[in-house]
Amino acid sequence: MSDRNALSRLLAPASLAVVGANEKLAMSNNAVLPMLEAGRTVHLVNPTRDAIYGLPALPSLSALGQPVDAVLSLVNAERSVVVVEEAAALGCGGVVVAAAGFSEMGDVGASLQRRLQDVAAQSGLAVIGPNCSGFKNVPLGVNLFTGGRIDPPSGGVSIVSQSGFLMRSALAAAVQRRLGVAIAVSSGNEAVCDLADHVDALVDDPLTTVLCLVIETIRRPDAFFSAVARARRAGVPVLALKLGRSDRARLIMQSHTGALAGESWVYELAFTEHGIVSARDDDDLFDSAQLLAQLPPERHAAMHRIGIITTSGGVATLATDLADSEGVELPTLDELAPWVRERVPGDTVNPLDLTGFVMSQPEVMRELFDRYAGAVDALVLAWWLGEGDEAWSTTLLEHFAAAATARATPFVVSPVEATSLGPWVDAWRERGLVFTRGLQSLYRAAAAMATSASYRPAPTVPDVAPTGSPPSLLDTPAGPIVGFADAMRLLSEAGLRVAPFCVLDERDDPVRAGDLGPRLVVKLADVPHRTEAGAVMVDVPASGLADAVDRLRRLARAKGLPGAVAVQAMVPGFGEAFAGVKARSDLGPLVLLGRGGILVEALGQVSGRFLPLERAGAESLVEEVAGAQIFARLRGQRPWPAAPLVEAVMALDRLWRANGAWLGSLDVNPLIVTEADVVAVDALFVAAGREDEAT
């Protein structure tokens, strides 16, 4: 979409039409009845009926004779294209196409979708879908949503879901948490308006304060992340659930850059770089949104110190257990202990059990709430919030709300369990209280608040068009690869230090390797994943070189592998790093850095940054992977020198700039970490395949 105004007009319409309206059609009833009940004027189109829902029916959209802002098409795919053509001719804002039968249905459907796209391109018409469940604008009472009757409260959370079914789930999750919804869009096939367009339009919506996204794929990464950046600059947090997540755990010897940087991992990395809070499922998505949606942007801050107040010792214990499981550390608040012990019997201070004694003394409760609020970043009361709990809950909420008026600290109320909140909590929100749906939900919301509030955009790096032509390539089961000698040369030219080596052709005498040192590594030179083939011999004494070369040549002949042998100096070091470049991914090229050997499994320390890269990005990447703090988790480990690792990452950036035009992926594994440097001893360059070249 090039016309953001057309989509904004469609999403916030003053005038509406439904084509294919029919009382016997469930999708029609789902959309039309709520709007009629809300008093919205809706033009109804059905050529076979004179009246629908007790209102006159038009034979066609063209018969309306004037433009409307939003049209919902409930007819089949072919007829929907005609509706889009009529809407364009009238000058309408946009059309929601609910029908399936477009690009997902083969050549005939793809042809229909191209017709639809051509009309939109020529007219500037906004089109949502096809194959979608429509949208809701809750504050305006607009319900061009076919996915079932659901009535969330009005508020500031806007939702975009590429799955129509999960849009309905998202709305239900908002209702359970009493989170008010502004605009909710099911984007479907995204033939015209895609995820980037919807985010861009919703940033301009004056009522949208939080964006929740359910993502299958990002079709235009640059446009999408540009829209996200606009949202962040406007103070609108962005949260996302990426569908198609997979297990990243891999054995390092079976891993390579392409496998480590799978689609789900690349999305997670991109979300982190752009300040998007990532969710694991739809409950996590809306748990995470709770505090961000209820507190204004100027109060968005990390909640490092959370105070929990309960009326039960069991709840206090459970609150601590759940905090541990979610990785939240509850402060002990020792500084309050003497004062609290004078007023409340018991042993613990945080979480605090008020006990029945304090419950009968309102003035003590108020004093406790106020004193705790001054010592924490958020004060949480574990209490009942279900639909039938209003009268009972007032006992504590009255005092809690009164204390909240005197403090800037968020006063949060949460049930223990993940229950649906009663509509009556809305009135207490107006008195300054904040609500979450269970203690686990609370901790997730606090983590999301910290992630969003701590985000600082990285400096903009100028776009780079990578160049270069590949050296001679070898055809292997792993794809077209660069031979060992050329691979080491490319690393060296980029600025990486490489271990001294010599490559022996099949007829070369091993003595040609010269004096590379007393201990050697001997391996088949031009074989990908040679460890799995048993084609590497480590710590070979110089006196055993001839025998090692002979054994590897016999192995090559037996397995039909290239017979060139690389002889390399054994590099002493105290650690191994993994580095790589994935030159082609759905979201762009990236560099990876991780810890070699068993430490990748033990610590899960593989991270990355998108290319091109500035030094600050390389420094933060090295800190994530090799920072001193992570070594405290493994006895006997010592920090790696950061400066040479930063230089290695910058060398990979230079290598990508000079070779990215042909490169598919690069593994540098291992990088030997020495006292003052890192040394590359192996590399696997895989050229881009035909599919990548076509892309």
Residue, then its C-alpha position, 0 to 999 in steps of 0.5 A: m500500500s502506498d496510500r496510508n490515508a485510504l487504509s486509515r479511512l477504511l479502519a475508521p469509517a463513517s459510512l459502511a456497506v455490506v455486500g452479500a448480507n443475508e439473515k441466513l448467513a452466519m458471517s453476515n449475522n456476526a458482522v451486521l447484527p452488532m452494528l445495527e444493535a449499536g445504532r450504526t447505519v449500514h447499507l446492505v447489498n443483496p441482488t436477490r432480496d428486497a429487504i434484509y434485517g428489516l432494512p431495504a436492500l440494494p441490488s449492487l454496490s454501484a446502485l448506492g451511487q455514492p462512496v462509502d468508507a468501508v465495504l465488507s464483501l461476503v460473496n465468493a472470490e470471483r464476485s468479490v473482485v467485481v465488488v472491489e472494482e465497483a468500490a474503486a469506481l465509486g471512490c470508496g475507502g476500502v474493501v474487506v474481502a472475506a472470501a477464500g479461493f484466491s492465491e491459496m487455491g492455485d492458478v485460477g485463484a492467483s489470477l483473481q488475486r492479481r485482478l484485485q491487486d491491479v484494481a487497488a494499485q490503479s485506484g489507491l483502494a485499500v483492501i483487507g484480505p482476501n481470506c480473512s475474518g475482517f476487522k473491528n473498530v470497537p470505540l466506533g462500534v464498527n464490526l466488519f468482523t465475521g469470526g463470531r460474536i465477541d464484545p471486548p471493552s473499548g480501549g487502547v490495544s490494537i491487534v493485527s493477526q494474519s490468522g483469522f481464527l487466532m484473531r478471535s482467540a486474541l479478542a477472547a484473551a483481551v476480554q478475559r483480562r478486561l483489556g480495552v481494544a481499539i482496532a482488531v484486524s484479520s489480514g488474511n492473504e494480504a494481497v494489497c494491505d500487509l502487516a507493515d501497512h496495518v502497523d503503519a496505519l495503527v500508529d496514526d490511530p489516536l486511540t491505539t496505545v499498544l500493538c499486539l501482532v500475531i505473525e505468520t510471515i513478514r512480507r516486507p521486512d524493511a517496511f514493517f520494521s520502519a513502521v515498528a520504529r514509528a510506533r516506538r517513537a510515538g510511545v506505542p509498544v509493540l508485542a508479537l507472537k510469531l507462529g511456527r516456533s521451533d526448538r533451537a537446541r542443537l549439538i554444536m558438531q551437528s550445527h552450522t549457520g543455516a541450522l542455527a539461524g532458522e526462521s524462528w530464531v531470525y525472527e526472535l533476533a529481529f524482534t529484539e533488535h527492534g524493541i518488539v516484545s516476543a510472546r510464546d503463545d496468545d496467553d503470553l501475548f496478552d499477559s505481556a500487554q497488561l501493564l503496558a496497556q494500563l499505564p501511560p507511556e510516561r510510567h513505563a519503566a522496569m519493575h526490578r523491585i516488586g512487592i507482594i501483599t497477600t492475606s494467606g501464607g500459602v499464597a505468599t509461598l506460591a507467589t515466591d515459587l512462581a517468581d522463581s519459575e518466571g525468572v523474577e527475583l522478589p527483593t527481601l525488603d530487609e530495610l522494612a523488616p523491623w517496622v513491619r514486625e512491629r505491626v504484622p506477626g510472621d517471618t517474611v516481609n516480601p511476600l507479606d501475609l497481612t494475617g487476619f489481625v491486620m485485616s481488622q485494622p484499616e489504618v494499619m493496612r493503609e500505613l502498610f500499603d503506603r510504606y511498601a509503595g515507597a520501597v518498591d517499583a510496583l506494589v501487588l495485592a493478591w486478591w479476588l477479581g472474578e465476576g462474582d467477587e465485587a462485594w467481597s473484594t471491596t474490603l481490601l480494594e477500597h484501602f488499596a485504591a486510597a493508598a494508590t492516590a498518594r503514590a506514583t508507584p503502580f498499585v497492581v491487583s491480581p488473583v492468584e490463578a489465571t481467572s477471567l476478570g470481572p467487568w466490575v474491575d473497570a470502575w476500579r481502574e478509574r480510581g488508579l488501580v492496575f489489574t493482571r490475570g494471575l500471578q504468573s501473568l503479572y510476572r510476564a507483564a513485568a518482564a514485558m514492561a522491562t523489555s519495552a521500557s529498556y529498548r534503545p534504538a541502535p544507530t542507523v547503519p547506511d544500506v550496503a549492497p554487497t559485492g563480489s564474485p565467488p572463487s572456484l566452487l566445489d560441488t558437494p552434498a552441502g551445496p557449492i562450497v569454497g575450497f579450504a585454501d580459498a576459504m582461509r584466504l577470504l578470512s585473512e583478506a577480511g582481517l581475521r587471523v588464520a592458523p598457518f596451514c598447507v594444502l597437499d594435493e593427492r600426489d604431494d609429499p607430506v614433507r612439503a608441509g614444512d615446519l608448522g610446529p610440533r603438534l598438527v591438525v590434519k584433515l581432508a581439505d575440501v570436505p564439508h562437515r568433515t568431523e562427521a565423516g571422520a576426516v579430521m585428526v587432531d594433535v598429530p605429532a610432526s613425526g606422525l604427519a606422513d602416516a596421518v596423510d596416508r590414512l586420510r587419503r585412503l579414507a577419501r578414496a574409500k568414501g569418494l571424497p576429494g583427496a586434498v589434505a590440509v595440514q595446520a598448526m595446532v593452536p593452543g587456546f583456552g576457549e572455542a568460539f563459533a562465528g558465522v554469516k547467514a547472508r540470506s534470510d527472510l528478514g535480511p543478512l546476519v552475523l552469528l557469534g557463539r561459544g564452541g564445544i559443549l558450552v553452546e549446549a550448556l549456556g545456549q550462548v549463540s546470538g547475532r546481529f543483522l548486517p551491515l553492522e557498526r562497531a557498537g553492534a559488534e561490541s554488544l554482540v560480544e558482550e552477550v556471548a562472551g561477557a564476564q558475567i556468564f562465566a560465573r555460571l561455569r566453575g573454572q571458566r575465565p572471561w574471553p578477551a573482548a577486543p579481538l572478538v569484536e575485531a573478528v565480528m567486524a571482519l565478518d561484516r567486511l567479508w559479507r560486504a565484499n562477498g555477500a553477492w554470492l554467499g549463502s552462508l559461512d561457518v567459522n568453527p572453531l575460532i580458537v580463543t587465546e590470551a590476546d587474540v582469536v584464530a580461525v582454524d576452519a571455515l565453510f563457505v556455501a554459495a547461494g543456491r539458485e533459489d536464493e539467486a532468483t530471490 
